Amino acid sequence: MGETAVPEFSLALFEPLLGQVFRIGDGPQAVDARLVEANNLREAQGMGRLSRQFSLLWLGPHEANLAQGIYRVSHPSLPPLELFLVCLGPVAEGMRYEAVFT
């Protein structure tokens, strides 16, 4: 059996998925959240390579208040990803969750 290749994390990987729904978590506590922002933070040179830093922001239901931590994030066009998410709190439309890539 072959292993699923993990895509290289980049802003370009996620930009086409803006507005689409991702599944965050597993089991009964899993929530569906819409990817609402993909932001370029800056470029940094380190370890002999250029790193493009970016953040992703999802909007989930108000009643879902996931604690800060590592969650499985799934989308039909990507293999499941293990991402560190931070709950930024509620806005009128729902609860916000952010992942930052450095």
DSSP file (Angstrom, degrees, kcal/mol; ACC not computed):
  #  RESIDUE AA STRUCTURE BP1 BP2  ACC     N-H-->O    O-->H-N    N-H-->O    O-->H-N    TCO  KAPPA ALPHA  PHI   PSI    X-CA   Y-CA   Z-CA
    1    1 A M              0   0    0      0, 0.0     2,-0.2     0, 0.0     0, 0.0   0.000 360.0 360.0 360.0 134.3    0.0    0.0    0.0
    2    2 A G        -     0   0    0      1,-0.1     2,-0.3     3,-0.0     3,-0.0  -0.545 360.0-119.4 -84.6 152.6    1.3    3.5   -0.9
    3    3 A E        -     0   0    0     -2,-0.2     2,-0.4     1,-0.1    -1,-0.1  -0.636  27.5-108.9 -88.9 149.3    1.3    6.3    1.6
    4    4 A T        -     0   0    0     -2,-0.3     2,-0.3     1,-0.1    -1,-0.1  -0.651  35.5-123.7 -76.6 127.2   -0.7    9.5    0.9
    5    5 A A        -     0   0    0     -2,-0.4    -1,-0.1     1,-0.1    -3,-0.0  -0.533  18.0-130.2 -73.2 134.4    1.7   12.3    0.2
    6    6 A V        -     0   0    0     -2,-0.3     3,-0.1    72,-0.1    -1,-0.1  -0.743  27.5-123.3 -83.5 126.0    1.3   15.3    2.5
    7    7 A P        -     0   0    0      0, 0.0     2,-0.4     0, 0.0    -1,-0.1  -0.317  27.7 -99.9 -68.8 153.5    1.1   18.5    0.4
    8    8 A E        -     0   0    0      1,-0.1     2,-0.4     5,-0.0     5,-0.1  -0.590  42.4-116.4 -71.0 128.9    3.6   21.3    1.1
    9    9 A F        +     0   0    0     -2,-0.4     2,-0.3    -3,-0.1    -1,-0.1  -0.531  55.3 143.7 -70.5 124.1    1.8   23.9    3.2
   10   10 A S    >>  -     0   0    0     -2,-0.4     4,-1.0     1,-0.1     3,-0.7  -0.981  62.2-113.0-154.0 158.7    1.5   27.1    1.3
   11   11 A L  H >> S+     0   0    0     -2,-0.3     4,-2.4     1,-0.2     3,-0.6   0.886 116.8  60.6 -59.4 -38.7   -1.0   29.9    0.9
   12   12 A A  H 34 S+     0   0    0      1,-0.2    -1,-0.2     2,-0.2    -3,-0.1   0.780  98.1  58.5 -62.3 -27.5   -1.5   28.8   -2.7
   13   13 A L  H <4 S+     0   0    0     -3,-0.7    -1,-0.2     1,-0.2    -2,-0.2   0.870 116.2  32.6 -67.8 -36.9   -2.7   25.4   -1.5
   14   14 A F  H X< S+     0   0    0     -4,-1.0     3,-1.9    -3,-0.6     4,-0.3   0.733  97.6  80.1 -96.7 -25.1   -5.5   26.9    0.6
   15   15 A E  G >< S+     0   0    0     -4,-2.4     3,-1.5     1,-0.3    -1,-0.1   0.870  91.4  53.8 -54.8 -41.2   -6.6   30.0   -1.5
   16   16 A P  G 3  S+     0   0    0      0, 0.0    -1,-0.3     0, 0.0    -2,-0.1   0.685 104.7  58.4 -66.8 -13.3   -8.7   28.0   -3.9
   17   17 A L  G X  S+     0   0    0     -3,-1.9     3,-2.2    -4,-0.1    18,-0.3   0.387  73.3 130.7 -97.4   3.0  -10.5   26.5   -1.0
   18   18 A L  T <  S+     0   0    0     -3,-1.5    18,-0.2    -4,-0.3     3,-0.1  -0.322  74.8  21.7 -57.0 136.0  -11.8   29.8    0.4
   19   19 A G  T 3  S+     0   0    0     16,-3.6    -1,-0.3     1,-0.3     2,-0.2   0.319 100.7 117.5  87.2  -7.5  -15.5   29.7    1.2
   20   20 A Q    <   -     0   0    0     -3,-2.2    15,-2.6    15,-0.2     2,-0.4  -0.560  67.0-109.3 -94.8 159.7  -15.5   25.9    1.4
   21   21 A V  E     -A   34   0A   0     13,-0.2     2,-0.3    -2,-0.2    13,-0.2  -0.713  29.4-170.3 -93.6 133.8  -16.3   23.8    4.4
   22   22 A F  E     -A   33   0A   0     11,-3.2    11,-2.6    -2,-0.4     2,-0.5  -0.837  22.6-125.3-113.2 154.3  -13.7   21.8    6.3
   23   23 A R  E     -AB  32  74A   0     51,-2.6    51,-2.9    -2,-0.3     2,-0.6  -0.911  23.8-160.4-100.2 125.5  -14.3   19.2    9.1
   24   24 A I  E     -AB  31  73A   0      7,-3.2     7,-2.3    -2,-0.5    49,-0.2  -0.939  53.6  -7.0-111.5 120.6  -12.4   20.0   12.3
   25   25 A G  S    S-     0   0    0     47,-3.3     2,-0.3    -2,-0.6    49,-0.1  -0.270  77.0 -90.3  93.0 179.6  -11.9   17.2   14.7
   26   26 A D  S >  S+     0   0    0     -2,-0.1     3,-0.7     4,-0.1     4,-0.1  -0.872  74.6   7.0-127.4 159.7  -13.1   13.6   14.9
   27   27 A G  G >  S-     0   0    0     -2,-0.3     3,-1.6     1,-0.2     0, 0.0  -0.168 115.8 -23.7  70.8-158.7  -16.1   11.9   16.4
   28   28 A P  G 3  S+     0   0    0      0, 0.0    -1,-0.2     0, 0.0    -3,-0.0   0.704 134.0  57.0 -67.1 -20.4  -19.1   13.5   18.1
   29   29 A Q  G <  S+     0   0    0     -3,-0.7    -2,-0.2     2,-0.1    -5,-0.1   0.483  80.0 118.2 -88.3  -2.2  -17.2   16.8   18.9
   30   30 A A    <   -     0   0    0     -3,-1.6     2,-0.3    -4,-0.1    -5,-0.2  -0.321  46.4-163.8 -65.5 146.3  -16.2   17.4   15.3
   31   31 A V  E     -A   24   0A   0     -7,-2.3    -7,-3.2    33,-0.0     2,-0.5  -0.935  19.4-124.9-130.3 154.2  -17.5   20.6   13.7
   32   32 A D  E     +A   23   0A   0     -2,-0.3     2,-0.4    -9,-0.2    -9,-0.2  -0.859  34.0 179.2 -95.7 132.3  -17.9   21.9   10.2
   33   33 A A  E     -A   22   0A   0    -11,-2.6   -11,-3.2    -2,-0.5     2,-0.4  -0.995  24.2-128.8-138.2 141.6  -16.2   25.3    9.6
   34   34 A R  E     -AC  21  59A   0     25,-2.5    25,-2.4    -2,-0.4     2,-0.7  -0.741  22.4-124.4 -91.6 132.0  -16.0   27.5    6.5
   35   35 A L  E     + C   0  58A   0    -15,-2.6   -16,-3.6    -2,-0.4    23,-0.3  -0.667  39.8 166.3 -74.1 114.0  -12.5   28.7    5.5
   36   36 A V  E     +     0   0A   0     21,-2.7     2,-0.3    -2,-0.7    22,-0.2   0.638  55.4  28.7-109.5 -18.6  -13.1   32.5    5.4
   37   37 A E  E     - C   0  57A   0     20,-1.6    20,-2.3     2,-0.0     2,-0.3  -1.000  44.1-178.1-145.3 145.0   -9.6   34.0    5.2
   38   38 A A  E     - C   0  56A   0     -2,-0.3     2,-0.4    18,-0.2    18,-0.2  -0.892  25.6-171.9-138.0 106.5   -6.1   33.0    3.9
   39   39 A N  E     - C   0  55A   0     16,-2.5    16,-2.3    -2,-0.3     2,-0.5  -0.866  23.9-136.4-114.2 131.6   -3.6   35.7    4.7
   40   40 A N  E     - C   0  54A   0     -2,-0.4    14,-0.3    14,-0.2     3,-0.1  -0.717  22.8-178.8 -77.3 124.8    0.0   36.2    3.7
   41   41 A L  E     -     0   0A   0     12,-3.2     2,-0.3    -2,-0.5    13,-0.2   0.907  49.3 -63.3 -93.4 -52.1    1.9   37.3    6.7
   42   42 A R  E     - C   0  53A   0     11,-1.2    11,-3.2     2,-0.0     2,-0.4  -0.956  41.4 -99.6 179.0 171.0    5.5   37.8    5.5
   43   43 A E  E     - C   0  52A   0     -2,-0.3     2,-0.4     9,-0.2     9,-0.2  -0.900  35.1-172.8-108.1 142.0    8.5   36.1    3.9
   44   44 A A  E     - C   0  51A   0      7,-2.7     7,-3.3    -2,-0.4     2,-0.5  -0.995  18.0-139.0-136.8 141.5   11.4   35.0    6.1
   45   45 A Q  E     + C   0  50A   0     -2,-0.4     2,-0.3     5,-0.2     5,-0.2  -0.868  42.2 137.2 -99.5 127.5   14.8   33.7    5.2
   46   46 A G  E >   + C   0  49A   0      3,-2.3     3,-2.1    -2,-0.5    -2,-0.1  -0.957  55.5  15.4-167.2 150.2   16.1   30.9    7.4
   47   47 A M  T 3  S-     0   0    0     -2,-0.3     3,-0.1     1,-0.3    -1,-0.0   0.808 126.5 -60.6  53.3  33.1   17.8   27.6    7.4
   48   48 A G  T 3  S+     0   0    0      1,-0.2     2,-0.3     0, 0.0    -1,-0.3   0.613 119.3  85.9  76.1  11.7   18.9   28.2    3.8
   49   49 A R  E <  S-C   46   0A   0     -3,-2.1    -3,-2.3    -5,-0.0     2,-0.5  -0.973  78.5-109.5-143.5 159.5   15.4   28.5    2.4
   50   50 A L  E     -C   45   0A   0     -2,-0.3     2,-0.5    -5,-0.2    -5,-0.2  -0.747  30.9-159.6 -88.8 129.5   12.7   31.1    1.9
   51   51 A S  E     -C   44   0A   0     -7,-3.3    -7,-2.7    -2,-0.5     2,-0.7  -0.943   5.8-154.5-113.1 127.5    9.7   30.6    4.2
   52   52 A R  E     -C   43   0A   0     -2,-0.5     2,-0.3    -9,-0.2    -9,-0.2  -0.895  15.9-152.9-101.4 114.2    6.3   32.2    3.3
   53   53 A Q  E     +C   42   0A   0    -11,-3.2   -12,-3.2    -2,-0.7   -11,-1.2  -0.684  24.3 159.0 -91.8 138.5    4.3   32.7    6.5
   54   54 A F  E     -CD  40 101A   0     47,-1.8    47,-3.4    -2,-0.3     2,-0.3  -0.962  26.5-140.1-151.5 165.9    0.6   32.7    6.4
   55   55 A S  E     -CD  39 100A   0    -16,-2.3   -16,-2.5    -2,-0.3     2,-0.4  -0.946   6.8-151.8-131.0 154.0   -2.6   32.2    8.4
   56   56 A L  E     -CD  38  99A   0     43,-2.8    43,-2.1    -2,-0.3     2,-0.4  -0.964   8.0-160.3-123.5 142.2   -5.9   30.6    7.9
   57   57 A L  E     -CD  37  98A   0    -20,-2.3   -21,-2.7    -2,-0.4   -20,-1.6  -0.986   6.0-170.3-128.6 125.0   -9.2   31.6    9.5
   58   58 A W  E     -CD  35  97A   0     39,-3.0    39,-2.2    -2,-0.4     2,-0.5  -0.803  12.6-146.5-109.3 153.7  -12.2   29.3    9.8
   59   59 A L  E     +CD  34  96A   0    -25,-2.4   -25,-2.5    -2,-0.3    37,-0.2  -0.980  25.4 172.4-122.0 118.0  -15.7   30.3   10.9
   60   60 A G  E     - D   0  95A   0     35,-3.4    35,-1.9    -2,-0.5   -27,-0.2  -0.530  40.9 -63.6-114.8-178.0  -17.7   27.6   12.8
   61   61 A P    >   -     0   0    0      0, 0.0     3,-1.2     0, 0.0    -1,-0.2  -0.316  42.7-120.8 -67.9 150.7  -21.0   27.4   14.7
   62   62 A H  T 3  S+     0   0    0      1,-0.2    32,-0.1    31,-0.2    34,-0.0   0.880 110.9  57.5 -56.9 -40.5  -21.4   29.5   17.8
   63   63 A E  T 3  S+     0   0    0      1,-0.1     2,-0.8     2,-0.0    -1,-0.2   0.661  89.2  84.2 -71.1 -14.5  -22.1   26.4   20.0
   64   64 A A    <   +     0   0    0     -3,-1.2     2,-0.5     1,-0.1    -4,-0.1  -0.802  51.3 170.1 -91.1 110.5  -18.8   24.8   19.0
   65   65 A N        -     0   0    0     -2,-0.8     2,-0.2    22,-0.0    -3,-0.1  -0.689  13.7-170.8-120.7  76.6  -16.1   26.2   21.3
   66   66 A L        -     0   0    0     -2,-0.5    21,-0.1     1,-0.1     3,-0.1  -0.471  21.4-122.9 -71.2 134.8  -13.1   24.1   20.6
   67   67 A A        -     0   0    0     -2,-0.2    18,-0.2     1,-0.1    -1,-0.1  -0.352  39.7 -82.9 -71.4 157.0  -10.2   24.6   23.0
   68   68 A Q  S    S+     0   0    0     19,-0.1     2,-0.3    16,-0.1    18,-0.2  -0.386  84.5  93.9 -57.3 133.6   -6.8   25.6   21.6
   69   69 A G  E    S- E   0  85A   0     16,-2.1    16,-3.1    -3,-0.1     2,-0.5  -0.983  76.7 -48.6 166.4-173.2   -5.0   22.4   20.5
   70   70 A I  E     + E   0  84A   0     -2,-0.3     2,-0.3    14,-0.3    14,-0.2  -0.776  54.6 177.1 -92.6 127.8   -4.1   20.1   17.6
   71   71 A Y  E     - E   0  83A   0     12,-2.9    12,-2.8    -2,-0.5     2,-0.5  -0.943  35.4-112.9-130.2 149.8   -7.1   18.9   15.5
   72   72 A R  E     - E   0  82A   0     -2,-0.3   -47,-3.3    10,-0.2     2,-0.5  -0.732  34.5-162.9 -77.9 125.7   -7.5   16.8   12.5
   73   73 A V  E     -BE  24  81A   0      8,-3.6     8,-2.6    -2,-0.5     2,-0.4  -0.964   8.8-170.0-116.9 123.1   -8.7   19.1    9.7
   74   74 A S  E     +B   23   0A   0    -51,-2.9   -51,-2.6    -2,-0.5     3,-0.0  -0.886  16.7 166.9-121.2 144.6  -10.3   17.4    6.7
   75   75 A H  E >   - E   0  78A   0      3,-0.5     3,-2.1    -2,-0.4   -53,-0.1  -0.972  42.7-118.4-148.1 142.3  -11.4   18.6    3.2
   76   76 A P  T 3  S+     0   0    0      0, 0.0   -54,-0.1     0, 0.0    -1,-0.0   0.768 113.2  49.1 -55.5 -27.7  -12.3   16.4    0.3
   77   77 A S  T 3  S+     0   0    0      2,-0.1    -3,-0.0    -3,-0.0   -60,-0.0   0.437 110.6  54.6 -94.5   2.5   -9.5   17.7   -1.9
   78   78 A L  E <  S-E   75   0A   0     -3,-2.1    -3,-0.5   -72,-0.0     3,-0.1  -0.932  85.8-108.8-129.9 153.3   -6.7   17.3    0.7
   79   79 A P  E     -     0   0A   0      0, 0.0    -6,-0.1     0, 0.0    -2,-0.1  -0.479  62.1 -76.9 -69.1 156.1   -5.4   14.4    2.9
   80   80 A P  E     -     0   0A   0      0, 0.0     2,-0.4     0, 0.0    -6,-0.2  -0.292  54.2-153.0 -56.4 137.8   -6.3   14.9    6.5
   81   81 A L  E     -E   73   0A   0     -8,-2.6    -8,-3.6    -3,-0.1     2,-0.7  -0.896  13.0-141.1-115.8 142.9   -4.1   17.5    8.2
   82   82 A E  E     +E   72   0A   0     -2,-0.4     2,-0.3   -10,-0.2   -10,-0.2  -0.917  36.2 174.0-101.2 109.5   -3.1   17.7   11.9
   83   83 A L  E     -E   71   0A   0    -12,-2.8   -12,-2.9    -2,-0.7     2,-0.7  -0.906  36.3-124.6-123.0 145.7   -3.1   21.5   12.6
   84   84 A F  E     -E   70   0A   0     -2,-0.3    16,-0.4   -14,-0.2     2,-0.4  -0.798  37.8-169.1 -85.1 116.8   -2.7   23.6   15.8
   85   85 A L  E     -E   69   0A   0    -16,-3.1   -16,-2.1    -2,-0.7     2,-0.4  -0.859  14.1-158.0-113.1 144.4   -5.8   25.7   16.0
   86   86 A V  E     -F   98   0A   0     12,-2.3    12,-2.5    -2,-0.4     2,-0.6  -0.978  19.7-130.9-118.6 130.9   -6.5   28.7   18.3
   87   87 A C  E     -F   97   0A   0     -2,-0.4    10,-0.2    10,-0.2   -19,-0.1  -0.733  19.0-171.9 -80.1 118.5  -10.1   29.8   19.1
   88   88 A L  E     -     0   0A   0      8,-2.2     9,-0.2    -2,-0.6    -1,-0.1   0.494  44.0-112.3 -89.4  -5.0  -10.2   33.6   18.5
   89   89 A G  E     -F   96   0A   0      7,-0.9     7,-2.3     2,-0.0    -1,-0.3  -0.360  45.2 -38.9 100.9 178.7  -13.6   33.8   19.9
   90   90 A P  E     +F   95   0A   0      0, 0.0     2,-0.3     0, 0.0     5,-0.2  -0.430  40.9 178.9 -85.2 152.8  -17.1   34.7   18.6
   91   91 A V  E >   -F   94   0A   0      3,-2.7     3,-1.1    -2,-0.1    -2,-0.0  -0.793  53.8 -85.8-130.3 177.4  -18.2   37.2   16.0
   92   92 A A  T 3  S+     0   0    0     -2,-0.3   -30,-0.1     1,-0.3     3,-0.1   0.847 127.9  48.6 -55.8 -35.9  -21.8   37.7   14.8
   93   93 A E  T 3  S-     0   0    0      1,-0.2     2,-0.3   -32,-0.1    -1,-0.3   0.653 123.5 -75.1 -83.1 -16.3  -21.5   34.9   12.2
   94   94 A G  E <   - F   0  91A   0     -3,-1.1    -3,-2.7   -33,-0.1     2,-0.4  -0.987  68.4 -31.6 154.4-163.8  -20.0   32.3   14.5
   95   95 A M  E     -DF  60  90A   0    -35,-1.9   -35,-3.4    -2,-0.3     2,-0.4  -0.759  54.2-139.0 -94.9 135.5  -16.8   31.1   16.3
   96   96 A R  E     -DF  59  89A   0     -7,-2.3    -8,-2.2    -2,-0.4    -7,-0.9  -0.770  17.4-174.0-100.3 139.1  -13.4   31.9   14.7
   97   97 A Y  E     -DF  58  87A   0    -39,-2.2   -39,-3.0    -2,-0.4     2,-0.4  -0.993   6.7-162.7-130.6 138.0  -10.5   29.5   14.6
   98   98 A E  E     -DF  57  86A   0    -12,-2.5   -12,-2.3    -2,-0.4     2,-0.4  -0.951  12.3-170.0-127.3 141.7   -7.0   30.3   13.3
   99   99 A A  E     -D   56   0A   0    -43,-2.1   -43,-2.8    -2,-0.4     2,-0.4  -0.995  13.2-158.6-122.4 134.7   -4.0   28.3   12.2
  100  100 A V  E     -D   55   0A   0    -16,-0.4     2,-0.5    -2,-0.4   -45,-0.2  -0.955   0.6-158.4-117.0 131.9   -0.6   30.1   11.6
  101  101 A F  E      D   54   0A   0    -47,-3.4   -47,-1.8    -2,-0.4    -2,-0.0  -0.943 360.0 360.0-111.9 121.6    2.1   28.6    9.4
  102  102 A T              0   0    0     -2,-0.5   -49,-0.1   -49,-0.2    -1,-0.1   0.363 360.0 360.0-122.0 360.0    5.6   29.9   10.0
